[in-house]
Amino acid sequence: MFKFGRLKSFSILSSSSRSLRSRTLQKKLYLSTKCLSKIITSQSPLAKFPRLICMASGKFDVLVGPKRCMSLEVEDRPNFPGSRSKWTEKIEFIQPDLYDGIPVYRVMNRKGEIIDPANDPQLDEEKVVKMYQRMTLLNTMDRILYESQRQGRISFYMTNYGEEGTHIGSAAALHDDDYIFGQYREAGVLMWRGFPLDSFMNQCYGNEDDLGKGRQMPVHYGSQNLNFITISSPLATQMPQAVGCAYAFKRAQSGQCVVCYFGEGTSSEGDAHAAFNFSATLDRNNGYAISTPTHEQYRGDGVASRGPAYGISSIRVDGNDVFAVYNVTKAARELSVSENIPILIEAMTYRIGHHSTSDDSSAYRSVDEVQYWDSTQHPIARLRSYLVSKQYWDDDKEKKWKEDCKRQVMQSFAKAEKKVKPNWRELFYDVYHTMPNHIKNQLKYMEEHVKEYEEHYPVKNFAKEK
Ligand SMILES: Cc1ncc(C[n+]2csc(CCOP(=O)(O)OP(=O)(O)O)c2C)c(N)n1
């Protein structure tokens, strides 16, 4: 059984139609080609549609199953396995900078106005307001936790400034039972799913109520209930894991989908390539991998241009346009689940904050550049303009919501700060399902040591053993 190529390999069909005598026939051919392209894209066995193919294949260039459909011109084409090429007698190097680049899909302009009403996802008032509230709550939480790190109250933090549209737009288009493999700058996705502020704060404080039992750096969230896999610091490790999980879903035909978020810098890691080769992904291109700007990271056209080379359907979207991200993620989810194929989404955005609290971005980019993105392209400002134009939002609501947001975040923050750390023995648990002897010995040694030198350890700051 032969597999089909993608739509592009069939462009020859429309040119062959020119040689057809009647316009009606041309139209018929066009329609069957259109319908074929759907079949072809879904990689259905060609043998099922020999008639259609024969009709359309006056100059058809792909080997087909049934003998009677075989193209007469097949010997004029190279037939190396996996290739869709033509022969050429010219030495012509493919110049990566000679084409226009992959276009960026958008729904709203920079002022938050819908460009083509047909693309407005027409979400109801409750949902769009919730999207706006989650984006602004995330922003408020970021401000307070960033400041708290600066005051030495938590050890580390990473803000999500400017990327709120990418988080909320994609999260709102997914199903709750879809699995998320994040990098570290996707707190909004978790917030959309209902991760409480208390849990964010407990994690950043690593206190006794932290789901990760205080073993991870701040912002390394995870939630089994919300199908959000715990973040790990080494870049790109989530990518092959996500692909493995997706493969398990595919085998189980569970109808679930896996979304893997990663930065454009991360897609230069070795693990990323292994994952692409086997996969489905969502990339956030926020302009910088710490101090490395995107134009230094890539000679080519960003991340999306790599997709076709791996045989992945790919799309680029304005990550600051929450509706564009929503539409693209929804369409990608449908396609991915119905056809069992990976999709690569490159969400173009801009990291307004420093990379983390260990970074000072003024060392490698200008304040004017940041100011430009903050003031002209901010996803929150755009969505707010939309809400106001729909009369879903006004200054009064904004004022009340801002106060409410701040109060909620401050309350959670104060509670988390007061809690003690998890019992220090937790350090030894959960490494193995059954604790092996060498870890048991280490635990015993530590217990004796702490008992002997208790006055030198801040044991009162840690929870008692349960
Ligand atoms: C394997 C590995 N190498 C290097 C690092 C250090 N590091 C942490 S974040 C980062 C930049 C990643 O940039 P990007 O993927 O674009 O994400 P962004 O931080 O911009 O959201 C680097 C190099 C790491 N954590 N893991």
The ligand as an SDF file (V2000), in Angstrom:
LIG
                    3D

 26 27  0  0  0  0  0  0  0  0999 V2000
   20.2820   21.7540   29.0030 C   0  0  0  0  0  0  0  0  0  0  0  0
   20.3010   23.1650   29.5240 C   0  0  0  0  0  0  0  0  0  0  0  0
   21.1700   24.0560   29.0230 N   0  0  0  0  0  0  0  0  0  0  0  0
   21.1820   25.3330   29.4800 C   0  0  0  0  0  0  0  0  0  0  0  0
   20.3000   25.7230   30.4590 C   0  0  0  0  0  0  0  0  0  0  0  0
   20.3210   27.1680   30.9850 C   0  0  0  0  0  0  0  0  0  0  0  0
   19.1480   27.9040   30.4630 N   0  0  0  0  0  0  0  0  0  0  0  0
   18.0370   28.0270   31.2040 C   0  0  0  0  0  0  0  0  0  0  0  0
   16.8440   28.8490   30.4150 S   0  0  0  0  0  0  0  0  0  0  0  0
   17.7860   29.0770   29.0340 C   0  0  0  0  0  0  0  0  0  0  0  0
   17.2440   29.8240   27.8350 C   0  0  0  0  0  0  0  0  0  0  0  0
   16.1020   29.1370   27.1500 C   0  0  0  0  0  0  0  0  0  0  0  0
   15.5210   30.0110   26.2050 O   0  0  0  0  0  0  0  0  0  0  0  0
   14.1460   29.7310   25.5110 P   0  0  0  0  0  0  0  0  0  0  0  0
   13.9820   28.2680   25.2510 O   0  0  0  0  0  0  0  0  0  0  0  0
   14.0280   30.6220   24.3380 O   0  0  0  0  0  0  0  0  0  0  0  0
   13.0370   30.1030   26.5960 O   0  0  0  0  0  0  0  0  0  0  0  0
   12.7210   31.4970   27.3280 P   0  0  0  0  0  0  0  0  0  0  0  0
   13.5080   31.4930   28.6150 O   0  0  0  0  0  0  0  0  0  0  0  0
   13.1010   32.6010   26.4100 O   0  0  0  0  0  0  0  0  0  0  0  0
   11.2540   31.4740   27.6360 O   0  0  0  0  0  0  0  0  0  0  0  0
   19.0470   28.5150   29.2190 C   0  0  0  0  0  0  0  0  0  0  0  0
   20.1110   28.5290   28.2180 C   0  0  0  0  0  0  0  0  0  0  0  0
   19.3990   24.7370   30.9720 C   0  0  0  0  0  0  0  0  0  0  0  0
   18.4850   25.0250   31.8980 N   0  0  0  0  0  0  0  0  0  0  0  0
   19.4100   23.4870   30.4800 N   0  0  0  0  0  0  0  0  0  0  0  0
  1  2  1  0
  2  3  1  0
  2 26  2  0
  3  4  2  0
  4  5  1  0
  5  6  1  0
  5 24  2  0
  6  7  1  0
  7  8  2  0
  7 22  1  0
  8  9  1  0
  9 10  1  0
 10 11  1  0
 10 22  2  0
 11 12  1  0
 12 13  1  0
 13 14  1  0
 14 15  2  0
 14 16  1  0
 14 17  1  0
 17 18  1  0
 18 19  2  0
 18 20  1  0
 18 21  1  0
 22 23  1  0
 24 25  1  0
 24 26  1  0
M  CHG  1   7   1
M  END
$$$$
